[in-house]
Amino acid sequence: MSNHYILQFMAFPLNVIFAVAWLSTLFFLYREKSGSSTMNFLLSMRATIISIVATVVGAIGIAFIPNFSTSIIFIAILLFVQSHLALVIFRGCRGVRGIRWRFLMNHAGLWLALFAGFWGAPDTQDIRVQAFRDAPTREAFHKDGGSTFLDYNVRLLGFDVDYFDNGTPSHYEASVALGSDTATLRVNHPYALNFFEDVYLISYDTSRGSDTQYCIIQIVREPWKAVLFAGILMMLAGAVLLFIQGAKRR
C-alpha cells in the first residue's frame, strides 16, 4: 500500500480519534501510575536528552534518507518526543508553586506545533493540476498518480515569460482562474487562496514559451495550519516571558 493511501486511511476523523485516545492514555498513566519506573523515566532528564538526540537524528534522516518522514523510525521518534513533552506539561500544570506560565507557553507551544504536524499530516493534501487555456478542469493528481477532484474550476488565462540573453527563462508568471478568484502565480511566490490553501506555479510548456497552452500548478492544503500557528505564537509568548522575567531576576 502506498504512503498516499496509508495517510488517506488515517485522515479525519480517525487521526483525531487516535490522538484523543493517546492523550487520554498518557493522562491516565500520569495520574494512576506516577510512581512507576516507566513514568519516572519518561519524566526524567534522560528522557529529555533522548528526545533532543532523537529529534536531531530525525532531522538528519529527513535531509538524507528518501521517505524517512513516513518511516516507522521517524513516527516512533515523534511519538516519543510528544509523549515526553505531554507528560512534562501535565506535571508543570500541577506544580506546588502554581503554573509557571513561561514554562507552559514554551513547552505547550512546541508540543502543539509537533502535534499539528504529526496528527495533521494525513489531512494535508499536496496535489498537481494541469490548467489549460481552452477549457476549465477540476481534476487534480497526487504524487503517486492517484486522482481527486477540486470543488472549483481551474483555467489558464494568460502566461508571460522573460528570457536571459542566452535564451533561458529569467522569469515567468501565469494568470489563472481559481473558481471565482483570479490569481497571478510566480515561481516561489504562492498565492493564498485562503488561510489553509496555497497555490504554486510549477511548470509550463517550455517549447512554446508565452504561447503555452497549459501550466502545472501545485495546491497545498493544510487544515491544521491554525493549530501549528497557535503553537508557534505560544512559543513566541514564552520567549517574551522568559526575557521579561529573566531581566527582573538580574
BELGIKA-V410933 format. One record per pair of residues at least 12 apart in sequence whose ideal C-beta (glycine too) atoms are under 8 Angstrom apart, sorted by the first residue. I is the first residue (numbers start at 1). J is the second residue. D is the distance in Angstrom with one decimal. If there is no record, write none. Layout:
i/j/d
I/J/D
I/J/D
This chain:
i/j/d
2/144/4.9
2/146/8.0
3/67/7.0
3/70/4.9
3/144/7.4
4/142/5.2
4/143/7.1
4/144/4.7
4/146/5.8
5/146/7.7
6/70/7.6
7/70/7.9
7/121/6.5
7/122/4.4
8/122/7.1
9/122/7.8
10/122/4.1
11/122/4.2
11/123/5.3
12/122/7.5
12/123/5.4
12/223/7.6
14/122/7.8
15/119/5.1
15/120/7.5
15/122/5.1
15/123/6.8
16/119/7.4
18/119/7.7
19/115/7.4
19/119/4.7
22/79/7.9
22/83/7.9
23/86/6.7
26/83/6.0
26/86/5.3
26/87/6.3
26/90/7.6
27/90/6.5
30/87/5.7
30/90/4.9
30/91/7.5
39/87/7.3
42/83/6.7
42/84/5.7
42/87/5.3
43/84/7.9
43/87/5.5
43/88/6.6
43/91/6.2
47/84/5.0
48/84/6.9
48/88/7.9
50/80/7.5
51/80/6.7
51/81/4.6
51/84/5.0
51/85/7.5
54/77/4.6
54/80/6.4
54/81/6.4
55/77/7.1
55/81/6.0
57/77/7.0
58/74/5.5
58/77/4.6
58/78/7.3
61/73/7.2
61/74/6.3
62/74/7.4
78/114/6.6
78/118/5.0
79/118/7.7
81/114/6.6
82/111/6.3
82/114/5.4
82/115/6.3
82/118/6.7
85/107/6.0
85/110/6.5
85/111/4.3
85/114/7.2
86/111/6.2
88/107/6.0
89/104/6.9
89/107/5.3
89/108/5.5
89/111/6.3
92/104/5.8
92/107/6.7
101/238/7.9
101/241/6.0
102/238/5.1
102/241/3.7
102/242/5.0
102/245/6.1
103/238/7.6
104/238/7.6
105/234/4.9
105/235/7.0
105/237/4.8
105/238/3.3
105/241/6.3
106/234/7.8
106/235/5.9
106/238/3.5
106/239/7.2
106/242/7.1
107/238/7.9
108/231/7.8
108/234/5.8
109/230/7.9
109/231/4.7
109/232/6.8
109/233/7.2
109/234/3.0
109/235/3.6
109/236/7.7
109/237/7.4
109/238/5.9
110/231/6.9
110/235/6.0
111/231/7.3
112/227/6.3
112/228/7.7
112/230/6.0
112/231/3.3
112/234/6.4
113/228/5.6
113/231/3.4
113/232/6.0
113/235/7.2
114/231/7.7
115/227/7.0
115/231/7.4
116/224/4.4
116/225/7.7
116/227/3.9
116/228/4.0
116/231/6.3
117/224/7.8
117/228/6.5
119/224/7.4
120/222/7.1
120/223/6.7
120/224/2.9
120/227/6.7
120/228/7.4
123/222/8.0
123/223/4.7
123/224/6.3
124/220/7.4
124/221/6.6
124/222/5.3
124/223/7.4
124/224/7.5
125/142/8.0
125/148/7.7
125/219/7.2
125/220/7.1
125/221/4.2
126/142/7.5
126/143/6.7
126/218/7.0
126/219/7.8
126/220/5.4
127/140/4.1
127/141/6.3
127/142/5.8
127/148/6.4
127/218/7.3
127/219/5.2
127/221/8.0
128/140/6.4
128/141/5.2
128/142/8.0
128/143/7.7
128/202/6.9
128/216/6.0
128/217/7.2
128/218/5.7
128/219/7.7
129/141/7.6
129/150/7.2
129/154/5.2
129/216/7.4
129/217/5.2
129/218/7.9
129/219/6.4
130/214/5.4
130/215/7.8
130/216/5.8
131/154/4.8
131/155/6.0
131/156/4.4
131/174/7.6
131/176/5.6
131/214/6.2
131/215/5.5
131/216/7.7
131/217/5.8
132/155/6.8
132/156/5.9
132/213/6.3
132/214/4.9
133/155/7.4
133/156/4.8
133/157/7.7
133/213/5.1
133/214/7.0
134/213/7.0
135/155/7.3
136/153/3.7
136/154/6.4
136/155/4.2
136/177/7.2
137/153/6.9
137/154/5.7
137/155/7.3
138/150/4.7
138/151/7.7
138/152/7.2
138/153/5.9
138/154/7.0
140/219/6.6
150/219/7.5
152/178/6.2
152/179/3.1
152/180/7.7
153/177/6.9
153/179/6.2
154/176/6.6
154/177/6.9
154/178/6.0
154/217/7.1
155/176/6.9
155/177/4.4
156/174/6.2
156/175/7.6
156/176/5.9
156/212/7.9
156/213/7.6
156/214/6.1
156/215/5.5
157/174/8.0
157/175/4.3
157/176/6.3
157/177/5.6
157/182/6.9
158/174/7.2
158/175/4.1
159/172/7.1
159/173/7.5
159/174/5.1
159/175/7.4
159/204/6.4
159/210/5.5
159/211/7.8
159/212/5.3
159/215/6.3
160/172/6.6
160/173/5.6
160/174/8.0
160/210/5.5
161/204/7.9
161/209/4.8
161/210/4.9
169/206/7.3
171/186/7.6
171/187/8.0
172/186/7.7
172/187/6.9
172/201/7.7
172/204/6.7
173/185/6.3
173/186/4.6
173/187/8.0
173/201/7.1
174/201/5.5
174/204/7.1
174/215/4.7
174/217/7.6
176/199/7.6
176/215/7.3
176/217/6.6
178/191/7.8
178/193/5.9
178/199/6.5
181/193/6.6
183/199/6.3
185/199/6.4
185/200/7.0
185/201/3.8
185/215/7.8
185/217/6.5
186/201/6.2
187/201/5.6
188/200/7.9
189/201/8.0
190/220/7.8
193/219/7.9
195/225/6.6
195/226/7.1
196/221/6.1
196/222/5.6
196/223/5.6
196/225/5.4
196/226/7.7
197/219/6.6
197/220/7.2
197/221/5.0
197/222/7.8
198/219/7.5
198/220/5.0
198/222/8.0
199/217/5.8
199/218/7.2
199/219/5.5
199/220/8.0
200/217/6.5
200/218/4.2
200/219/7.8
200/220/7.2
201/215/6.4
201/216/7.9
201/217/5.9
201/218/7.9
202/215/7.7
202/216/4.3
202/217/6.2
202/218/5.1
203/215/6.9
203/216/4.2
204/216/6.9
